[in-house]
């Protein structure tokens, strides 16, 4: 039996993924309100104004989504969020490498961690092809980064083995 | 020294003699402008010891050339890889990047260069001619008037939301909420900072910019193999100089558009505290409002690229006016320039134009010559720059991630800002994958705290009376223009629909007869 609201028999639109941002926004707004509840009015006025509009818009959006789900025009699957599935494992490892890079930079310093991140992620995304070229490119780019950011612009990145060695040499 | 036409001609040729400092400064400015986190202001600070050693004229040429070219440089990655170099170029990718995706990267760059240059040249001339009048603008723009100017920028959220109103509004107001993080402006009460001391001053813009645009883009582009996938689009990138000339022609045919959007930038630039980000959003929004084809905005429409690029270069001339005429710096770079001038015993303010007209007017002439030299040096490069889109994303994406995350560290030297950029990257990625506009979030993050600041100032001065918003003549005029801006697109769309329907019925009638 076909649904009267979905007479053409079209596939329901997956809207689950589209709810993530509103849910995040709602949670953040609730948290924000909790931090200003006992504050003077000067700290509250803007947040209550903006936050109440945001909550209203989100609630309207939730109602529209709920109506579409009830009419079977939509469902709560994640849809395009995780697509394309073929690249999902690579993407997750890549995100792991980015987090690793952020942690490593405090331990190994800018140059070495940038080299390790560039080499490993380029190799990952290139499916292990052109290994020599990739390593050479990562080395050149991280050395350029060292020259520009640390030597020329004197940016105060955490020192690692390479920076300490170069300091002692120079 | 008499200030007449001969004086300006002499000054022009005299300024040209400094090409040896202007041209290298242009290239340095293009590089620092293109890297998120770097800017003309912090580059001048870093090179301050060198600048102070230079003769005052050479130092000025260096700072002005760096300032102008960094503005243009910020637009290059915004167009090519959807990553604005500074917040002032945040509106540039709205139409610049879709052009690149159509294989029109070379044309987009040429359009950006021509509109930046002509916007800059034109506003320099206007600034020279109307300096005393423009310098007064800052005195008339109080908190109330600034609230309306902010709302012009924020109303761009409504324009962006036009395709999917609810999602656009959610993104924009979520951005405004994020922009409210930090200690309040009166009692310094921490709000929404999740216990992070680093957020007490509010959300830093560069990590937000880097995360929302660069990190999220880096995660998206790995899903394809290259930015351009279609062979026809790739073929377009391989075309000759004709594409650059085509881009120049498109920009020049929009000369009137360049003119009025750059004037918006000039006026906003004159207001202390307002900046290129506000100007570019306001210009984009106004450009879309008064366009005959608003539906094309966001799809790679040249006018949508011209507006923010002309406006943010118009700001460059504007920010220097209060510094030179009144001795009040209109922005960070202008403040640093003032420090350099004071170190050299040059006092800015009205007497500068009487005591040292060669320096007072010389700053604007330096700007004029910089723009002339900039178009000559950068235009030939557009053909090669556009090839960035052909580089495999396996190399491009890690490079974007590494160097933009580093860029987010630079302004404050906090490791926290790199993590924050990553967090914004996650939000940006989720937003893009589920159809929320990251530009709408960014508009909120940029303009939200400014709006709150002016709103509180106005309310404090009026002791909480909200009617203060309508008690100034200038503010009321601005409110009327804002209302017109918001309502006009609907009327224009209706009249276009009516016209189209009338034409259709006429043609059906004539076919029948």
Contacts between the chains, C-beta under 8 A, distances in Angstrom:
chain1	res1	chain2	res2	distance
A	17	B	430	7.9
A	17	B	433	6.7
A	17	B	434	4.6
A	18	B	167	7.4
A	18	B	434	4.5
A	18	B	435	6.3
A	18	B	436	8.0
A	20	B	430	5.4
A	20	B	434	6.3
A	21	B	170	6.5
A	21	B	171	7.1
A	21	B	174	6.9
A	21	B	427	7.7
A	21	B	430	6.0
A	21	B	431	5.7
A	21	B	434	6.3
A	21	B	436	5.1
A	22	B	170	5.5
A	24	B	174	7.6
A	24	B	427	7.3
A	24	B	430	7.7
A	25	B	170	6.2
A	25	B	173	7.6
A	25	B	174	4.1
A	25	B	177	6.9
A	28	B	174	7.5
A	28	B	177	6.3
A	28	B	178	7.4
A	28	B	192	7.4
A	29	B	177	5.7
A	31	B	192	6.7
A	31	B	194	7.8
A	32	B	177	6.3
A	32	B	180	7.0
A	32	B	181	7.7
A	32	B	191	6.6
A	32	B	192	4.0
A	35	B	190	7.1
A	35	B	191	5.3
A	35	B	192	5.4
A	35	B	193	7.7
A	36	B	189	7.2
A	36	B	191	5.2
A	36	B	192	7.8
A	39	B	184	6.9
A	39	B	187	7.5
A	39	B	189	4.5
A	39	B	191	7.0
A	40	B	184	7.6
A	40	B	186	7.1
A	40	B	187	5.3
A	40	B	189	6.8
A	41	B	464	7.9
A	42	B	184	5.7
A	42	B	185	7.1
A	42	B	186	4.1
A	42	B	187	6.4
A	42	B	456	5.7
A	42	B	459	7.9
A	42	B	460	7.3
A	43	B	184	3.6
A	43	B	186	7.4
A	43	B	187	6.4
A	43	B	189	4.4
A	43	B	191	5.9
A	45	B	455	7.4
A	45	B	456	7.3
A	45	B	459	7.2
A	46	B	180	5.9
A	46	B	448	8.0
A	46	B	451	7.5
A	46	B	452	4.1
A	46	B	455	6.3
A	46	B	456	7.3
A	47	B	177	7.3
A	47	B	180	5.1
A	47	B	191	6.7
A	47	B	192	7.7
A	50	B	173	6.0
A	50	B	176	4.6
A	50	B	177	5.7
A	50	B	180	6.5
A	50	B	448	7.2
A	51	B	177	6.1
A	53	B	169	7.9
A	53	B	173	5.7
A	54	B	170	7.1
A	54	B	173	3.9
A	54	B	174	6.5
A	54	B	176	7.6
A	54	B	177	5.9
A	57	B	166	6.1
A	57	B	169	4.8
A	57	B	170	5.6
A	57	B	173	6.4
A	58	B	170	6.0
A	60	B	166	6.3
A	61	B	166	4.6
A	61	B	167	7.3
A	61	B	170	6.3
A	64	B	166	6.9
A	79	B	434	7.9
A	80	B	433	6.0
A	80	B	434	7.5
A	81	B	430	7.5
A	81	B	433	5.1
A	81	B	434	6.2
A	84	B	223	5.9
A	87	B	222	6.7
A	87	B	223	5.9
A	90	B	222	7.4
A	91	B	219	6.8
A	91	B	222	6.6
A	91	B	223	7.9
A	94	B	219	7.5
A	94	B	222	6.8
A	94	B	397	7.9
A	95	B	219	7.4
A	98	B	215	7.7
A	98	B	401	5.8
A	98	B	405	7.8
A	98	B	422	6.5
A	99	B	422	7.3
A	101	B	401	7.7
A	101	B	402	7.1
A	101	B	405	7.5
A	102	B	405	7.2
A	102	B	415	7.9
A	102	B	418	5.6
A	102	B	419	6.0
A	102	B	422	6.3
A	105	B	415	7.4
A	105	B	418	7.4
A	106	B	415	6.2
A	110	B	406	7.2
A	114	B	402	5.4
A	114	B	406	7.5
A	117	B	398	6.7
A	117	B	401	7.8
A	117	B	402	5.8
A	118	B	398	5.2
A	118	B	399	7.0
A	118	B	402	5.9
A	121	B	397	7.5
A	121	B	398	4.0
A	121	B	401	7.5
A	122	B	394	5.9
A	122	B	395	5.7
A	122	B	398	5.3
A	125	B	222	5.8
A	125	B	393	7.1
A	125	B	394	3.7
A	125	B	395	8.0
A	125	B	397	6.4
A	125	B	398	7.1
A	126	B	392	7.4
A	126	B	394	4.1
A	126	B	395	7.6
A	134	B	395	8.0
A	137	B	395	6.8
A	141	B	399	6.6
A	141	B	402	7.8
A	145	B	402	7.4
A	145	B	403	6.8
A	145	B	406	6.9
A	149	B	406	6.3
A	149	B	410	7.5
A	153	B	38	7.5
A	153	B	43	7.8
A	153	B	46	5.4
A	153	B	410	7.6
A	154	B	46	6.7
A	155	B	406	7.8
A	155	B	409	7.1
A	155	B	410	5.6
A	155	B	413	7.3
A	156	B	413	4.9
A	157	B	406	7.7
A	157	B	409	6.9
A	158	B	415	7.4
